[in-house]
Amino acid sequence: MKSKFLQGMLEATRLTKSGKVGDATALIKHLVSSTGTMSPAAKAKPDWTPARSIKGAVTDHAPHHGPRRRLQPPRIVEVKPAATNSKGRFEEHVYSSAAGQRGYKLYIPMGYSGEPLPLVVMLHGCTQSPDDFAAGTQMNQLADETGFFVAYPAQSRSANLSGCWNWFKAEDQKNGTGEPALITGIAHQIMANLSVDAQHVYVAGLSAGGAMAAILGVNYPDLFAAIGVHSGLACGAADDMFSGLQAMKSGGGRQPKRGSGRAIPAIIFHGDHDSTVHPVNGNELIAQLGGEGILTPPTSSTGKSAGGLKYTQSVQSDASGKTVSEQWVIHGAGHAWSGGSSKGSYTEPNGVDASREMIRFFLTHSLN
């Protein structure tokens, strides 16, 4: 006899094919949610629409994508982002190309005077916005401390009703097409308009954003010197909505897709109590990005954060002894950014500071 989950997914597929997308979405949410349905406010939230653009950007807001099947992971908490304590400039911009159009926010750190700085691209999770993600990760404050630009691409609700990056769609997993082309286009636009150190460009994300960061790492190793994935999945873990839900529930279970063949510098975080994206996905990411035989066997250590949560950190190095991958398992944490601020959603303030650890790791890696 089929499991209730599989029976439900087959029914959701039937509803989708018959055009009853809303009914299918409600059924899927019931099957995978452990925390309840999305709030009416989140459902009603319009596209995030920037107010202005930088030189050469198109500012009309016609949606690029038509109706699509949408994956909606469970909502953990809805928090209205509070004002941050950062002191730089947080600007609104638009990027447009043949691949479509997306808005984004760009943080220019306090005291910037024109010198080349690294760039960190931050990809929010489902139902989040650039402001929410910035408030939760506190990455702008780290930019003031350390000196780097931060870009926050905003997923359009016309492309995904829940604001998820479409990591589970085959057309959004390739170099030069779909959402990877839009996100890298944003990075190139910033590089064309500001003094960015092209050897130090990085991408990080949470959940759906983390899965998209993995896709970008595999497909654009000539742009991103290192990637950070929090509570995400491997590139190619799914190729449609059904396989995406299965991957979230129990891992991709597929042969990992590789990019250039070299190890991709990556720092990965995952809570071992994550009921939205199974922690096994972190192991699959390590296998994909590091590759068998390329890196040394992992060496592990344990510790406890200032907030009291224990963690296990596993490190792998290349033949020269340089650290290439770090995997952090946060014990007792769920589907949330470790060490994040309660000013944003999807955060676990008691965990080790994932933002600070990512920046530390990033700045030890460059393209050359």
SVG drawing of the C-alpha trace seen along z (x, -y; Angstrom):
<svg xmlns="http://www.w3.org/2000/svg" viewBox="-9 -58 60 60">
<polyline fill="none" stroke="black" stroke-width="0.4" points="0.0,0.0 1.2,-3.5 2.2,-5.8 -0.1,-8.6 2.6,-11.1 3.0,-9.4 -0.8,-9.2 -1.1,-12.8 1.6,-13.8 -0.1,-11.9 -3.3,-13.7 -1.5,-17.0 0.0,-16.2 -3.4,-15.3 -4.8,-18.6 -2.0,-20.6 -2.5,-19.0 -6.2,-19.8 -5.4,-23.4 -6.3,-23.4 -3.0,-24.9 -4.4,-26.4 -5.9,-23.1 -2.6,-21.3 -0.6,-23.9 -2.9,-23.6 -2.5,-19.8 1.3,-19.9 1.6,-22.4 -0.5,-20.0 1.7,-17.1 5.1,-18.7 4.3,-21.4 5.2,-20.8 4.4,-24.3 1.1,-25.3 0.1,-27.1 1.4,-30.4 -0.3,-33.5 -2.8,-35.5 -0.4,-38.4 2.3,-36.4 -0.1,-35.2 -1.2,-38.8 2.3,-40.2 3.0,-41.8 6.2,-41.7 9.1,-43.6 9.4,-46.5 12.5,-48.7 12.2,-52.5 15.2,-53.3 17.9,-51.7 21.5,-52.3 23.0,-53.3 21.8,-51.3 19.1,-49.4 15.5,-49.0 12.9,-50.2 9.6,-48.8 8.2,-46.0 6.4,-43.7 6.7,-40.1 9.0,-37.9 7.5,-34.5 4.0,-33.2 2.0,-31.0 4.2,-28.2 3.9,-25.4 5.3,-26.6 7.0,-24.9 6.1,-26.2 8.1,-25.0 6.5,-25.5 6.6,-28.9 8.5,-29.0 7.8,-32.5 6.8,-35.7 8.7,-38.7 8.5,-42.2 12.1,-43.3 13.2,-46.1 15.6,-48.8 19.2,-47.7 22.1,-49.3 24.2,-49.5 25.5,-53.0 26.3,-52.6 23.9,-53.1 21.2,-50.5 20.1,-51.2 17.3,-49.8 18.1,-48.8 16.8,-46.9 18.5,-44.5 17.0,-43.6 18.2,-41.4 17.0,-38.9 16.6,-36.4 14.1,-38.7 14.1,-41.3 14.7,-41.3 15.0,-44.0 17.7,-43.9 19.1,-45.9 22.7,-46.8 24.6,-47.7 27.6,-50.0 29.5,-49.9 30.2,-52.8 33.2,-54.8 33.5,-53.5 35.7,-55.8 36.1,-54.1 38.7,-51.4 38.1,-47.8 36.0,-45.7 34.8,-42.1 31.2,-41.5 28.9,-39.0 25.6,-38.1 22.9,-37.0 19.9,-34.9 16.9,-34.9 14.7,-32.0 11.0,-31.5 8.6,-34.2 11.6,-36.5 12.6,-39.8 16.0,-41.5 15.2,-43.7 14.1,-40.7 17.2,-38.7 19.5,-41.6 17.9,-42.1 18.2,-38.4 21.7,-37.7 23.1,-41.0 25.4,-40.9 25.3,-44.7 26.8,-45.2 29.6,-42.8 30.2,-44.7 30.7,-47.8 33.2,-46.0 35.2,-44.2 34.6,-46.2 32.6,-44.6 29.6,-45.1 26.4,-43.1 23.8,-42.4 20.4,-41.0 18.5,-39.9 14.7,-39.8 12.7,-36.9 9.6,-38.0 6.2,-36.7 5.2,-36.4 8.0,-33.8 7.2,-32.0 4.2,-32.7 6.1,-32.2 9.1,-34.1 11.3,-31.0 14.2,-30.8 13.2,-28.0 16.1,-25.7 14.0,-22.6 13.4,-23.5 15.8,-22.1 15.7,-25.3 16.9,-27.2 19.9,-25.0 22.1,-25.9 24.7,-28.4 23.4,-31.3 19.6,-30.7 16.8,-31.4 17.4,-32.6 21.2,-31.8 21.6,-34.2 19.6,-36.9 21.5,-36.6 24.9,-36.6 23.7,-39.5 23.1,-41.5 26.6,-40.7 28.1,-41.8 26.0,-45.0 27.3,-45.9 30.9,-45.1 30.4,-47.5 29.2,-50.3 31.3,-50.0 34.9,-49.2 34.5,-45.5 37.5,-43.2 36.6,-40.6 38.8,-38.0 36.7,-38.1 33.0,-37.6 30.9,-35.2 27.4,-33.9 25.4,-32.6 21.9,-31.7 19.3,-30.1 17.0,-27.2 15.8,-27.8 18.4,-30.6 21.1,-28.1 20.1,-25.6 20.4,-28.4 23.8,-29.3 24.9,-25.7 23.7,-25.9 25.6,-29.1 28.8,-27.6 28.6,-24.6 27.8,-26.6 29.8,-29.7 33.2,-28.7 34.8,-31.6 32.8,-34.2 32.3,-33.0 35.5,-32.3 33.5,-30.5 29.9,-29.8 27.9,-29.5 24.9,-27.3 22.6,-27.3 19.9,-24.6 20.0,-24.1 20.3,-21.3 22.7,-20.2 22.6,-21.3 20.4,-18.8 18.8,-17.4 15.5,-17.8 14.2,-18.7 10.5,-19.4 8.1,-20.1 7.6,-16.5 11.2,-15.5 11.9,-18.8 9.6,-17.9 11.1,-14.4 14.6,-15.9 13.5,-18.2 12.0,-15.3 14.8,-12.8 17.6,-14.1 18.1,-14.1 19.3,-10.5 20.9,-11.2 24.4,-11.2 25.6,-14.7 26.0,-17.0 29.5,-18.4 30.6,-21.6 34.2,-22.2 35.6,-19.0 37.5,-21.0 36.6,-21.2 34.3,-24.3 35.2,-26.1 32.1,-26.0 31.0,-26.5 27.8,-24.7 25.5,-25.0 22.5,-22.8 20.5,-22.3 20.2,-18.6 16.6,-19.2 15.6,-20.7 12.2,-19.3 11.8,-21.4 15.0,-20.4 16.5,-17.1 20.0,-17.5 21.2,-14.7 21.2,-17.3 24.2,-18.9 26.1,-15.7 25.1,-15.5 26.4,-19.1 29.8,-18.1 29.9,-15.1 29.0,-17.3 31.2,-20.3 34.3,-18.5 34.3,-15.3 35.7,-12.0 39.5,-11.8 40.0,-15.5 40.1,-16.6 41.5,-15.0 39.2,-13.0 37.3,-15.3 38.7,-16.2 36.0,-17.0 35.8,-19.1 33.0,-20.0 32.1,-23.2 29.4,-25.3 28.1,-28.7 27.8,-31.6 24.0,-31.0 24.5,-27.4 23.9,-25.3 26.5,-22.6 27.9,-22.2 30.2,-19.8 32.5,-21.3 34.1,-19.1 36.9,-20.5 38.4,-19.2 41.6,-20.5 43.3,-20.1 46.7,-18.6 48.4,-21.8 46.7,-21.9 44.4,-24.8 40.9,-24.4 38.4,-24.0 35.2,-22.9 33.7,-23.4 30.5,-21.6 28.8,-22.9 26.1,-20.8 24.2,-22.9 22.8,-20.5 19.2,-21.2 18.7,-23.9 15.8,-23.8 15.3,-25.4 16.9,-28.7 20.0,-30.9 22.4,-30.0 23.4,-33.0 20.9,-35.3 19.0,-38.2 15.4,-37.9 14.8,-41.1 14.5,-38.8 12.6,-35.6 14.0,-32.0 16.8,-32.7 18.2,-30.8 19.9,-33.4 21.4,-30.8 23.5,-29.1 27.1,-29.8 27.3,-33.0 27.0,-31.6 27.3,-35.1 30.7,-35.8 32.0,-32.3 31.0,-32.6 32.8,-35.9 35.9,-34.5 35.9,-31.5 35.1,-33.6 38.0,-36.0 40.5,-33.2 39.5,-32.3 40.0,-34.1 39.7,-33.0 43.5,-33.1"/>
</svg>
